[in-house]
Amino acid sequence: MKIIVAIKQVPGPDAQVRIDATGKWIEESDLQFALNESDAYALEEALQLKEKHGGEVIVVSAGPERVGTTIREALAKGADRAIQIACDDLGTRDALGVSRLLAAAIKTENPDLILTGLQSEDLGLGQTGVIVAELLGLPHATLILHVEVLDGAGTQAQIKVKRELEEGWFQTIELPTPAVLTIQSGGNKLRYATLMGIKRAKTKEVRQLTAAELGVDSAPVVLLEQVSMPQRKKSTQMLPGNAQEAATALVEKLKFEVRVL
Amino acid sequence: MILVLPTLAEPQHFSLFEKLLFAGLAVASGYGFWRQFGKILDKILQSKKDPSFRLFPLGKRIWEFFWEVLCQAKVVRERPLPGLAHAFVFWAFCAFALVTLNHCAVVLGIGFLSPRGQFARFYFYFVAAFALSCAVGILGLFVRRFFIRPKWLGEKLSYQSGAIALLIFVLMATYLASFFVTDASLTARTLWWLHTLALLGFLPLIPHSKHLHLVLSPATVFLSRGGFAQIPPLSGDEDFGLVAGTDLTRLVSLQAYSCVECGRCTEHCPAANTGKLLNPKEIVLGLRGYLNDLGPASEEPLLGKYNAQEAVFQCTTCGACEFQCPVGIEHVPILVGLRRGAVNTGVWEDQHGAKLFLALERGSNALGLSPTERDKFIEKQALPLFDGTQEYCLWLGCMGGYDPKGREIVADFARVMNYLGTSYGVLRKEKCTGDPVRRLGNDLLFQQLAEANLEALAQNKVKKIVSICPHCVRTIQEDWKEYGTPPEVEHHSEFLARYADRLPKQINDENIVFHDPCYLGRYRNVYDQPRTVAALAGNLVEAPRNRERSFCCGAGGGLAFLGEETGERVSHNRAAELVATGAQTIAAACPFCNTMFRDALAATGEGAPELVDIAQLAARGLPASGGS
């Protein structure tokens, strides 16, 4: 099975985020970066599928030079090779632009399965995997915890996937491959990076690509106007009455006080 | 009345037949010895070299050889009566050197110690004293092994040991008896031959048994790694620790073959004493069995048939085993080496271990908490920030920064430092020193943490560190050396003891029992300073297992972060002992010991003694001013 895992390098979980001088993105200079959490679960699922069914796991990531560290971490955990797409100013790009880059790179590989994380820890759009599926004309499923391969491991194989819905409900779907799946956190126990893995990663191939080489226009159609820190205000109002009355009062407040409707 | 002392009888004339018989037996005996010993020597020499071993400086090695081998210091000190008996047996062996040489020379007609000569007469009596004490000693050891049967010697009775004891006894008895017969008598000749047969029978038995230590252990003691619980650096890209036979180094092989199976290591092991699978003696013998069966060129995993992975991960790295070993076996690097082999290759699958590793891969502390928690603590306590101008950097560590009890210790220590007018500051950001991952064998993570920390300390211009945690102190001072030059570091007990005369002493009749932390006591040799500090607040009483025999709290070796233990909890075992001293207060000097005992004492219920750190005891006497 040839599995591609799209990974993103995001500011680490302990990052103290500050807005930069332009007010349009965050100050990156003193941040620690790490592999996006749900992408780590996507990688884990891919590695487990490889261990079970054989094949190859390729990670692909778009970003500035520093994503090389995260790519090496993925190689150390067991991915076989990587594709790095040079892409500065990820903060100015939108999901469509990034997805175009990823889809173009993925197309050259002809994989059986494409896994992405459910959403990123910084922008949290949750769209990249879905857009990639659309651009590649492939079926997709989101919120996946587990993947089961049904018949053999060739391109006509069916897979059965378990989706996590709300309130403790799960849904199982079967779909053909190739397909795109966006993976939810928590489905597996993650493996730790080992010294042996890192040493082996040194000799694994990292193919470098640029937007020009991919022949893709990745200019954003959605522009980020401004990024600001949320105002910390705390006030709790208990809405009286039964569910109907409380709901009515709530809608009024959301419309006229908070003004989000 | 003239006292006529007997002289040693030596047959003066041996027939040609006797000479040939002796020569034949001696050659056979020597061959029997060499055939087996040569094999073992080969296995040791074929093992890979220890790349970080430095023979020089020789001074310490020569001293240890003199003190521990020749004077049998550790043998006697840690198990007095049996140790003394063994010392007599050993000294007799040494004293007998010339006697044995002469004994063999006599049959060939070239005896050089004539019993009538001045020197010889004195020497033979000198040796007779040793022979007597040896005979008594070996008899006592025989009784101990076969009748008293202490459990540390193992379940199975060793008949081989019985046979050796018999031979030694015969050697001594035949020697002593020779004083009471005449040269020309048949008895003298019989005694001579009995002595010879015992001697020539003994020699080939040596390499086939644990008595190989006669030959190897002086070398093993002399060739120690140089430090206590010293973990050697990995060498080269293919070294992941002790994975298979090919990873066993010469030092490890030498040590495996030196084991005398005395069980002192197991006797003091916290895991072995609380019903766990781990038995340090069996770890060493497991390696020996591997080497005997498969040799040092085998690729078969060391953890499998010969040693269990489960056992290896029950070790708290307390070092009691290594400290007790009279023949110089260094258990801690062996255990950590076996762990490295499992962790660096990803073979170790443990959900708590993985959680710890992932927490430190992504975050800054072993507890998996956000560093803003530490920031809030610093702000709340109004701890000064280190800006490069202060004398000390107060290192909080994971426990001092994030654990509630650890924070109390830091707060009180800061109060004392304020009172003393010490110039200090805390770093804005700290990463875990890496102690738990180092002891668990994760070299990738440890390297990342050590290098990141060393760089941060250099950037912040830190020259001196004081820490409340012996694990941090050890890791910073010793383990970080592999990746750079750490700043000076000391434990807060060493700091406080220096200023003890300036700290107010409280007069009361409270009994305080101090628990020696493994990483402060055995690892750092610091026993008196924390007692000096604790004594400021009451009367010191001692636990039965104290100082270098202190019983571990159970947290070390990364075990505080792993899951539930099997058998009795180590912390409960030790807490019960401390409570039984009747002291009103238990004084700790390590935030991990503190946390483990807090748990254990909660299980004790009503009437449990108070548990405090020595910093808290020191702070008690301070005036309750608002300026802290």
Chai-1 contact restraints between the chains, C-beta under 6 A:
chainA,res_idxA,chainB,res_idxB,connection_type,confidence,min_distance_angstrom,max_distance_angstrom,comment,restraint_id
A,P13,B,R362,contact,1.0,0.0,6.0,A-B,restraint_1
A,D14,B,G363,contact,1.0,0.0,6.0,A-B,restraint_2
A,D14,B,S370,contact,1.0,0.0,6.0,A-B,restraint_3
A,D14,B,P371,contact,1.0,0.0,6.0,A-B,restraint_4
A,A34,B,R362,contact,1.0,0.0,6.0,A-B,restraint_5
A,K189,B,Q351,contact,1.0,0.0,6.0,A-B,restraint_6
A,L190,B,L358,contact,1.0,0.0,6.0,A-B,restraint_7
A,Y192,B,A354,contact,1.0,0.0,6.0,A-B,restraint_8
A,Y192,B,F357,contact,1.0,0.0,6.0,A-B,restraint_9
A,Y192,B,L358,contact,1.0,0.0,6.0,A-B,restraint_10
A,A193,B,L444,contact,1.0,0.0,6.0,A-B,restraint_11
A,T194,B,N344,contact,1.0,0.0,6.0,A-B,restraint_12
A,T194,B,G346,contact,1.0,0.0,6.0,A-B,restraint_13
A,L195,B,F240,contact,1.0,0.0,6.0,A-B,restraint_14
A,L195,B,N344,contact,1.0,0.0,6.0,A-B,restraint_15
A,L195,B,D443,contact,1.0,0.0,6.0,A-B,restraint_16
A,L195,B,L444,contact,1.0,0.0,6.0,A-B,restraint_17
A,M196,B,F240,contact,1.0,0.0,6.0,A-B,restraint_18
A,M196,B,N344,contact,1.0,0.0,6.0,A-B,restraint_19
A,M196,B,T345,contact,1.0,0.0,6.0,A-B,restraint_20
A,I198,B,L444,contact,1.0,0.0,6.0,A-B,restraint_21
A,K199,B,D237,contact,1.0,0.0,6.0,A-B,restraint_22
